[in-house]
Amino acid sequence: IDLADARAAFAMGDFKREGEAAEQAAKEAGALGASLLVASARLDQCWALASQGQYDKARAACDNARVTYEAVGDNEGVAQAFNRSGVTLYSQGDLTRAQSSYEQALTAYRLVGDEEGIASTLNNIAGILSYRGDHVGAKTCEEQSLAISREVGDQYGIGLALNGIADELRLNGQLKEANRTYRESLAAAHRINQEYIEAYDLDGLGNILYLQGDLFQSEKMLQEAMTVCRRMDLKDACGAALSDFGNLLMWEGKVDRAKVHYQQALALRHEISNQIGVAQSRLSAAELAIEEGQSVDAEAVSREVQELFRKQNLIEDQVLAGAI
């Protein structure tokens, strides 16, 4: 019953409740010596903790579950543990280990023929490809993920895949198509009351609108994104929304307000140990420092983060740092 409660909470986007119910399930199952139930509860706990930005604790829960599943030869459980562990590594900016974890998950999912799991993992791999500038590869993975999710009727997977496709369209300058796709993803998220996806869709729409020059609607969308992510305590999503809001304020010439948003984004990204996000926030602050006449400081920061981007093979971020 506790496990069912945890999964119902996940379906409603209530990650705090999911984590609490999963922890209770793990304790009770442990007392009974039911190791597979403990592993199942730890998997749910892993996702709940990751969604709240507690990545180290989340990965420990995933690893705990994976060891049990490997011992009994449960490839489905092993796949889920690798996939969710990859999410924690990706969110902290460890892209190499995240990709390795995702690839092991994909292999295990294919062994058992879990189409939903395959779609989820393809979606996650797309995120890494996009970060590294392979937008064709990322979009291909997202489209495969979307096709599978539609075939099996997974509304959550449909929403995530559409969000990823919209991101790629935006990055390639196809703003009208991206706007439409974000709204399609948002509609899918609404149908299942999944605010986790909504937060990212609203942030994406905010980006699209200020690139199209609609600053009023852009601010409205970014405010909504922050409201959702704060209500759900989604630190990663809040960091992105705060940073994008800072960009909008910079475009409007509101340097003081932009600085506050960049500082808040930086603090959140430090809190969850997202090294790539931290570097991106520092670069935004460096660009702002130029506006404030502090070009020497801005140059030092830009060179430092450019080297981090080079080591992570993040070509586009590296180019941006060089430009600043």
N, C-alpha and C positions, 0 to 999 in steps of 0.2 A: 504493500500500500504506500509506503514512504517513497519507493522508487517510482511508482505511478504518479504520485504527487509531484516529485521532482520533474518528471517529463511533461506533466501538464503545465507546470510553472514555466518550463523552457518554451513550450508552445505559445505561451502568453507573453514571453519576453521578460518574465520576472526572475532574473538571474540570482538575486539574493535569496529568494525563497527556494529556488532550485538547489542552490548550494546547501542550504540548511537541511532540506529534506534528504538530499543525497548523503550528507554527513550522518544524519540519524539512521538512515538505511544501512550505511557501512558499519556503524557501531553495533546495531542489532544483529546484522548478518555475521559480523566477526564473533560475537558472543555465541552464536550458534555453530560456528565453524564452517559456515557456508561461504567458501572462498570465492566462488564464481559470482555470488550475489555481491560480495564485497567489491570485486573487480568492476562489476557493472555500476555500482554506486560511485566508485572512484572516477569512472569515466564521466559520469554526469557532473560530479564535483569539479573535475578538470575543466569542463566547458564553462561551468558557472563562474569559477575563479578567473578564467581567462577573459571572460566577457566583462569582468569588473577590473581588469588590468593587473591582477595578482598572478603574473606569469610564472614566477619561480615555483610558487605553491601549486599552481595548476599543472605544471610539467611534472612535479613530484607525484601528484595524484595519477596522472596519465602513465608514468613509468611504473608505478605500483600495480596498476591494472594490467599493463602489458606483460610484466613478468609472470603474473598468474595465467594469463591467456596463453602465453608461449609454452608454459609448463604442461598445459593440457591439450595443446595443438588446436586452439580455437582461433582460426585465421580471421574470422569476422571481428573478434575482439581486438586482435593484434592490429588489424587495419584501422579500426577506430582510434586506438591509442596512438598510433603513429600519426594519423591525420590531425588529431587534436593537439598532439605535442608539437607538430609542425606549425600550427597556428600560433602557439606561444613563442616559438623561435622567430617566426616571421614578424610578429608584433614587436619583438625586441630588436629587430634589425639584423638578426643572424641568418642571412639569406641562404648561405651555403648549407648549413645544417638543416634549415627548414626545408629546402628542396630535397635533400636526402631523405628526410622523414616522410615527405609527401610521396616520393617515388616508391618507398617501401610500403606505404599505405596503398598506393595504386596497385602494386603487384599483389598484395594480399586480398584486396577487394576483387580483383579479377579472378583470383583463384576460387573464390566462393560465388562469383557471379552477382555481386551486389551492385546493381545499376545506380541506385541512389548514392552509394558511397563513392562509386567511380565519378559520378557527376560532381559531387562535393569536392573531391580531390583535384579534378581537372580545374575547377574554379579556383582552388587555392594555388595551384601551379601557375595559373594565368597571372596571378598577382605578382609573383616573382619575375616572370618574363616581362611584365609591364614595367616594373621597377628598373629592370636592366635594359629597357629600351627596345625590346623585341615585341612591338605592338601587333605585328602580324601574327606571331605565334600566340600571343596572349588572346587575341580576338578569336583565333581558331579554337583554342581550348574553351573559351567562354561559350562559343556557339555549340560546340559538342556537348558541353555541360547543360546548356539550355535545352537542346534537343532531347537528351536523356531525361531531364527533369520533367519536360512536357509529356514524354511518352509514359512515364510512371506516375504522373499526376502529383508531383512533389511541388507544392506551391512555394514553400520556403526556398527550395533550390531554384525555382523559376525566378523568384525575386532577386536572389543573389547573383545569378547569371546575368540577368538584365542590367543590374547595377554595374557589373564588371564591363559589359559591352558598352554601356553608356559612358563609362570612364574612358574607354579606348576611343570612342567617337569624339569625345571632348578633346582628348589629347591630340587627335589628328585634325582638329579644327572643324569637324562636322557638327556644328553647334545645334542646328535645327534638329538633326537626327538624334543627337545626344539628349536634347531637351525632351523629345518625344519618348525616348527609351527610359530616361529617369522616371518620367511620369507613369509609364507602363509598369516599371518596377514598384513604384510607390503604390499603385493600385493593387498589385499582387500582395504587397506587404499589408495593406489595409484589410484585404479579404481575410487574412489569417491573424490580424491584430499583432503583427510582428514589428514592433517599434525599433528593434535592432537594425533592421534593414532601412526603415524609414529615416533614421538619423543620417545615414550615409547618402540616401537619395536626396534629402533636403539640402545637405551640404553640396552635393553635386549640382543641383539646380541653382543654388546660390552662385556657384562658380560660373555656370553657363550664363546666367542673367547679367552678371557684371561684365563678362566678356562681350555680351551683346549690347551693353550700354544701359540696361535697365537697372539702375543702381537702387532705386526704391524697392523694387520687388526682390532684388538680390539680398538686400539687408533683411527683408521680411523672412525670406527662406532661411538665411543663416541664423537668424534669431530663433526660428522654429527648430532648427537642427540642434541648437544649443539647449533649448528647453527640453527636448526629448532626451538628449544624451545625459543631461544633468539629472533628469528624473530617474533615469535607469542606471546612473553611475557608470556610463560607458566612457571611460577615460580616454581611450584611443580616439573615439569619434569626437569627443569634446576637444581634444587637442587639435584635430584637423579643422573643425569648425571655427575654433578661436583663431587659428592661423589664417584661414581663408577670410575671416571677418577682418583681421588686421590688414590683409592685402587690399580689401575693398576700401577700408578707411585711408590707406596710403594713396590709393587712386583718387580719393576725394580730397586729398591734401590735409587730412585730419591726423597729423603726425603724432600728437600726444596720445590720442585714443588708440591709434594703431600700436603704439609702443606698449600700452597696457595689455592689449590682446596678445601681442607676441610674447610678452613676459609670462602671461597666464598659460599660454600654450606650451612654452618652454618648461615651466614648472610641472605641468601635468606629464609631459613626455619624460622628464627626469624621474618623476615618481614611478612610472611604469618601466623605466630603464629601456626606453625605445631610442636606441642610439642614432638611428637614421632620422627619426623625427626630431630629436634634439639638434642634430646637425642642420636640418632644414630650418628649424626655428632660429638658430644662431645666424644662419645666412640671411633670413628675413630681417633680423635685427641689424645685421651689417649693412644691408641696403638702406635701412632707415637711418643708420648712423651717417651715411653719406649726405642725406638730406639735412642732417643736423650739423654738418661741417666737421665730422669726425672721420675723415677718410683714411687716416693712418690706421686707426683702430679697426676700421672696416676691412682694410686690406689684410691685416694680420689674421683676422677671423676667417675671411674668405679663403685664404691660402690653407689654413688649418683644416677646414671642413672639406675643401677640394681634395686633399690628400685622403681623407676618410672615404669620400665617394669613389676615388680612384681604386682604393683597396677593395671596396665592395663591388667594383665593376658597374657602378651606377653612372652610365655615360651622360645622360641628360642633366642630372644634378651636378656632375663634374663640370659640364660646359657652362651651366648657369653660374656656378661659383667662380669660374674663370672670367665670365663677363662682368660680374660684380667687382 
